[in-house]
Amino acid sequence: MPADTTEVVCDDCHTVFHIRTARSYSGSSLGGSTSTLKTPRIKVIGTGGTIASKGESGSQTAGYHVDLTIEDLLSSIPDLSNVCELEYEQILNVDSKEFGEKELLMLHEAVSRSISDDLFDGVVITHGTDTMEETAFLLQLTVNTSKPIVMAGSMRPSTAISADGPMNLYQAICVACNKESWNRGVLIALNDQIGSGFYITKSNANSLDTFKSVIQGYLGNIVNNEIHYFFPASKPTGIQYFKLAPFPKVIVLYAHQGFDPQIVRLCASQLNVQGIIFATMGAGSLSKETNIELYKAWKEFGTPIVFSKRSMDGMVPIANLPRELEIEGKTVQFEGCMASGYLNPQKSRILLQLCLGASMNDRQIADIFKTLSFGG
Ligand SMILES: NC(=O)C[C@H](N)C(=O)O
């Protein structure tokens, strides 16, 4: 362990943290004349991902492995010491496909601790891009702060020709230092763009320009050390905060032609599923048989069903929910179904988990989805 690093064991989760006091990085001025805070202190939390990965050759852009620490990553960017003071902490070093409840709780604890500490003006999290939007969405709904929380990742490993990681990390730190980034919620800074972690999604499995929120748009852009926001600071419409509770089991089912409706029964009756998100066709379309099985799962097992969508863009309106169904000549009311609005299946899953974790009933869950996922 380096001499200037302290080992701290968390009283609550017994995780061992290695905290190193501010290392100096110098760099050019950021964000124009009035937009930087006076020497902001930024906490950088490392979790892994492609940004922390190495391949065998410069041309390799697949099949690489996580192999760099957050300290290695920080040493690959320009010195920022005239701009900010940095502290860093490595809480995990994994591909983001490995993120589950345990990892999210660790990260949540580290972010909450850093953000509530007056020492820090912002937090940067390095994270794999595959599930970055899920982590960003969870943090958005569970960490109530005006300070910037900025997520950084990359699409190419550190060993690739034109690796994008160092610039993305550098820009994310610049964003976290910028006073215009306050009160905007969790941000994803990647490939010169700043997006809302609440809305943005990974749109391309390979390309550097992957994070998109086509309908809601980007919040800002970064060019030559200048950070430009297109709108005044605001958080997503209807935002509210949840306490983190143990995550109930909520699954995502993906609709397609010939979908076997028995899968729904299997999930509700045998797998102890507490909620189902459906990636429906179009804006809420499922076959009649599938809707009937969903109704039965709700009626028999109390499983709430959220209708989301396969399409990256657009939304599921409430009007498309199968509120009334004909089953064996009788009309039944299906109150346990909700529309995901603009939320994609993976974000809808997190929202339903938070609602169920707060012991909400169907009506309360439907209200939360209506308030949070329809943009007002
Ligand atoms: N670009 C990336 O970071 C992908 C990687 N598989 C991850 O999510 O950890």
The ligand as an SDF file (V2000), in Angstrom:
LIG
                    3D

  9  8  0  0  0  0  0  0  0  0999 V2000
  -17.6710   -0.6980  -22.6140 N   0  0  0  0  0  0  0  0  0  0  0  0
  -17.7810   -1.3880  -21.4750 C   0  0  0  0  0  0  0  0  0  0  0  0
  -17.4560   -0.8870  -20.4170 O   0  0  0  0  0  0  0  0  0  0  0  0
  -18.3450   -2.7650  -21.5830 C   0  0  0  0  0  0  0  0  0  0  0  0
  -17.9620   -3.7120  -20.4800 C   0  0  0  0  0  0  0  0  0  0  0  0
  -18.3960   -5.0400  -20.8100 N   0  0  0  0  0  0  0  0  0  0  0  0
  -18.6000   -3.3420  -19.1390 C   0  0  0  0  0  0  0  0  0  0  0  0
  -19.7400   -2.9720  -19.0900 O   0  0  0  0  0  0  0  0  0  0  0  0
  -17.9580   -3.4760  -18.1270 O   0  0  0  0  0  0  0  0  0  0  0  0
  1  2  1  0
  2  3  2  0
  2  4  1  0
  4  5  1  0
  5  6  1  0
  5  7  1  0
  7  8  2  0
  7  9  1  0
M  END
$$$$
